[in-house]
Amino acid sequence: MPDPLLLLLLLAAVATGWWLGRRQRRRSDDPGTASSLSRDYFVGLNYLLNDQQDRAIETFVAALEVNSETIDTHITLGNLFRLRGEADRAVKIHQNLLARPTLSVTQSERVQLELARDFFRLGLLDRAERLLQGLIRDSRDAECQYSAKRLLVDLLEREGEWNGALEVALPQLADQDEDIRRAAAHWLCELAEQERHEASPGLARKHLRRALSTDPGCVRANLLLAELEHDTGHYKKEIGILKRIPDQDPAYTPTILASLERAYRLLDNEPGLIRCLQELVDRAPYTSVVLMLTDTLRQQDGSQAASALVSEHLERHPSLGKVDCLMELYRHDGQGATPERLDLLKRHTHTLLHALPQHRCRRCGFSGDPLHWLCPQCRSWGTTKPITGIEGD
């Protein structure tokens, strides 16, 4: 796949050549100037073809005058510097453009937007925010306003300004962009967690209801609502909320098990726990659900019944976790192999299980043990889920 940076540089070279060609035609009566311009262009092109992109960019910038015909090319060259990690050089180019009195309103707004991106890349968030706020307030171009709002939302999210991000994103951006809608629900969850820690459950519930209204698939909102019910001792309500989560996204079924078991135990309702686990197994036979059901049955009906259940599910849906569980049951009962051999197998499978990550981002593939609501790698909200299948749950 072509390098997008190289494609942009080629585009800049073509634009430079086009402008130089026009200028040469207008100045055909001055062959010395035309020759100089042509030489600069071909020197830059030679650098580009020899993979000397830095020197090519500098040559093209030096060859181009700033006027209405070259604004786009200068913007492109500034963006190239930013993409190469040299945002400070991009700032110089874009600031130089803004100083030109010949810019049209549309061109000025484009340059301001790119300059805001430069500042954002450099971490000068206050300066970027001022530019973006001005564009949102003054621009009459819908596309420019949308781009400014989108970048401002990213900036406010980076700063943890959840209310500010919500004010910019809702309702327009969220209505147009599913990623923004999902992110907005998580910002509301962040606010709810703050209110919960500050002992304001009423405000927390308000944020969480708004989160579910914004994104009905927000699992985190229901998990937090369940925690609020647990905090107040309403364990039946907690169970009811937790049971909604597999309807939102079955992949989060393993996440709710500990809370479900805790609530049922506090209600002293083991039969209810078994029925609930059986319902979950029938819907989606995740290993962790089978293992919890197995452990509960072993305590109630003995190891034979538990072994039969694991064997049945192992035949249909193999996983290391079920193998590990079955060996543990056999080790206690002395079935199928000597205790020494089972101990050896148990040790190896236990090591394998603990070496595997528990969660993976469905967007970029980042994996690890903690459940990150905001992926540390691609910064997508709500895309990290428990790993399932043979390598996971």
N, C-alpha and C positions, 0 to 999 in steps of 0.2 A: 504494500500500500504506500503511495507517495507520501513523503514527509510534508505535512501541511505548512510548515515553516518555509520549506523550499518552494512550495507552490506560491505562497504569498510573495516571496522574494522575486520569483520569476514574473509574477504579475506586476510588481513594482518596476522591474526592468523593462517590461513591455511598455508600461505607461511612460516611463522615462524616455524610452526611444521614440514613442509617438510624439511627446511634447518637443523633444529635441528636433525631430524631423520637421514639425510645424515651424519651429523657430528658425531652423535653417532655411526653409523656403521663404520665410518673411525677410530673412537677412541675406539672401543670395548675392546681394551686391557687396557683401563683406566676407570674402572667402576665408580670411584668416580666422574670424570668429566662428564661422561654421565648422572649420576644420578642428578648432579647439573643442567645440561642443561634441562633435562626432568622436574625437579621440577620447574624451572623458567617458562617453557612453560605452565605447568598446573596451576601454580599460576596466570599467566596472563589470561589464559582461564577462570579460576574461577571468576576473576574480571569481565570479559566480560559478563559471564552468569548472574552475579549478578547486571548487569547494572551499573558497576563502570568503565565507559569507560576511564576516565582519568588515573586511576591506571593501567588499562589493557595496554594502549598505552605505558606508562612509562616502564612497565615490559617487553614488547616485544622489545622496543628499547634497554633496558639494556642487554637483552639476545642475541641480534644479533651483531655479528661482521660485520664490513663493508668490504665486498669483492665482487667480480664479481657476486657471486650467490645471494647476498642479497641487491643489489642496488635497484631493483624494490620495494622490501618491504620497505626499508628506504624511498624511494620517496613517497610511498603510506602513510606511517605513517606521514611524513611531511605534506602531503596534508590533512590528517585527522585533524591535528592541525589547519591548515588554515580554514578548513570548520567549525571548532568549534569556530572560532573567535580568535584563538591564533596564529596569523600569525608570531609573534615574535619568538615563539618556532619552527614554521616551518622553519623560516630563519636559525636558529641554525642548524637544521638537514640538510638542503640543503647546507649550507655553509660548514659544516663538510664533506659532500660528495664531494664537489668540491675540497677540499684540498687533496683528495686522488690521488696519482699519477697513480694508477692502472686503473682509469676510461678510457674507450674507448672514442673515439670522439663522437659517438652516445649517450653514457650515459652522457657525459659531457654536451652535448647540451640539453638533456632532463632535467637535473638538473638545468641548467641555465634558462630554460623556466619556471620551477616551482618556482625558486627563484625570477624571474621577477614577477610572479603572487603574491608571498608573499609580495614583495615590493609594488606592486600596491594596495594590500589590506591594507597595513599599511599607504598608502598615500605618500610613498617615490617615487614619480613619476620620478624624475631625475635618480635615480639609476635603476629603472625598465626600463626606456627608453634606458639607455646606454647598458644594457644587451640585449634588444630586437634589437637595431640597430646592435649590433655585430653579433647576430644570423642571421639576415636578410642579412648582408654583407658576412658572412663567411660560413654559413651552406650550405651543398650541398644536404641536405635532404629536399625534396619538402614539406612534411607534417610539418616538424619543421618550415620551412620558412613561410608556410601559417599560422600556429598557432601564430608565433611571429608577423607577420603582423597584424593578427586579434586583438591581444592584444594591439599592438602599436596604432592601429586605435582607440580602446576604450580609451586608455590613452590620445591621442591627442584631441579626442572629449571632454573628461573631462576637459582638459585645455583650450578649446576653440580655439585650433590651427587648424582652418578649412583648411587652405592651406596645412599644413603638413599632415593632415588626408587624404586629397584628393590625395596628391602625393603618399601616401602609398597604398590607396585603389583602385585608378584608374590606369589601367583598370582591372587588374587581379581579385582582390577581388570582385569588383562590378559585373563582368561577372559571377562569381560563386555563389554569395550570393545575393538574392533579398533584404534582409534587409539592406545590405551594400549599394546596389544601391539606395534604397529609402533614406537612411541616407545621402549619398553623395549629392543627389539633395537638401536636406535641408541644408547641409553645404554651398552649393553654394548660397542658398537663404540667409543664414546668411551673407555671403560676400556681396551679393547684397544690403542687408539692411544697411550694413556699408557704402557702396559706396553712397547709396541714402542719408544717413545722412550727408555725406561729400560732397554733391552736385556734384556727379559724375554719372549722369544718364546713360551715355554711357557705363561705366564699369559695372554698375548695370544690364543693359539690357544684356550685354555679359554673365554675370554670370547666369542670369535667362534663357537665351536661352540654355546655357550649361546644366542647371538643367533639363530642359524639354527634352533635348537630352539624358541625363542620365536616367531619369525616366519620360516618357511621362505622367504618372498619377499624377505628382506633382502639386496638386491644389495650393499650396502656391506660386509656381512660377508665375502662371497666375494671382493670386490675386495681387502680387507685380507688375507685368507688368501693370495691370490695374491701380494701384496707380500711377505708373510713368506717364501714359498717362493723368491721372487726374491732376497731378502736372503741366503739360504743357498745360492744357486746351483742350486736344483732347478727348472730351467726347464721341464722336461717336466711336472712337477706343477703349475707355475704355469699352463701352457697348459690342462691338464685342468680346473683350477678356473675359469679364465676362460671356458671353453666352457660351463660350467653357467649362466652369467648370462643368455644369451638364452632359456634355458628358464624362468628365473625371471620375466624381463620383457624381451621383445624390444626395448622402447624404449631400453634401455641398451646395445644393441649398439654404437653409435658410441663409447661410453665406453671399451670394452675394446680398441679397435683398436691404439692406440699400444703398449699392454703386450703384446699378441699379437705385433705385428711385432717388438718388441724381443726377446722371448723366442725367436722363430724365428730371428732374425738371430744371436743369441748361440749358437744351436745349429747355425748355418750350414745351415739347412734351408729354402731358398727354395721348393722344390716343395711342402713341407708347408704353408708360408704360403699359397701359391696355392690349394691344395686347401681349406684352412680358409676363406679369403676367398670362394671359390666356393660353399661350403656356406652361408655366412652370406648371400650374395647370393640364393641360391635360396630361403632361408627368408624373408628380408625385405630387399628391394632398397634399403637406405639409401644415400644419395648418398655418404657418407664411405666405405662399404665398397666401392662401385663405383669410387671414385676411387683408393683404395689398391690395389685389384686392377688397375686400369688402369695405374697407375704401375709396378707390379711386372711386368705383361705388356709394357709398353713397354721396360723394361730387358732383358727376356728375348727378346721376339719382334719388337720394333720398333713404330713409331708407327702403322703401318697396322692391325695387329691391335688396338691399344689404341683407335684411333678407331672401329673397327667395334663394339667392345664398348660404348663410351660412347653411340654413336648408337643402338644397339639399346635400351639402357636409357632413353635420353632419350625415345624414342618412347613407351615404356610408362609411365614414371614421370618426368615433367618436373620439373626443379628448376634453380635458378640455378647451383648448384654444378656440375652436369653440363654446363650451357652453358659455364660458365667453363673447365672442363676441356677440352671439345671445341675451344673457340677456341684454347686454348693448344697443343693438338696440331696444329691446322690452321696456326697461326702458324709452327710449326717446319717443317711440311711445305709451306707455301705453297698449301694447298688451299682452294678455295671463295671466297676473297676476297683482296684485296691485303693485304699485311702492315700497311699504314698503317691501313686500316679495321678490321682485326682488333685492332690495338693500341688503337684508340679504344673499340671494344666491350669489349675486355678491361678497360680502365681503368674504364669505367662499371660493369660487372658486379662487378668487384673491390670498388669502393666500396660497392655495394649489399650485397654479402655481408658486408662488415665492419661495416655499420651495423645488421645484424640481430642480436638477442640469440641466444644459443646454448641457453639453458635457460629453462623456464617451469614454474611451479607449477601442477599440474593441479587444485588446489583453489581458489586465489584468483586465479590469472593473473599473479602477480608474475614478471617476466622479467628476465634479465640474462645476462652472460657466464659467471660462475662457477657451478659446480654446488654449490648450498647443500643440504646434507642436512637442515638445519632451515630452513624457509622464513622469511626475515626479516620477512615481512609477516603471514602468518597463523599462523606458528609451528607448522606441521605437519611432522612428520618423514617423509622419504621420498616426498614428493609432487612434488618438483622433478625434471623429466626433460628430456632433450634435445628440442628442438623439431624436428619432422619435417614432411614435406610440402613444398609449393612454397616456403614461407617459411623452411624450415629444412633439416634433413637428409633 
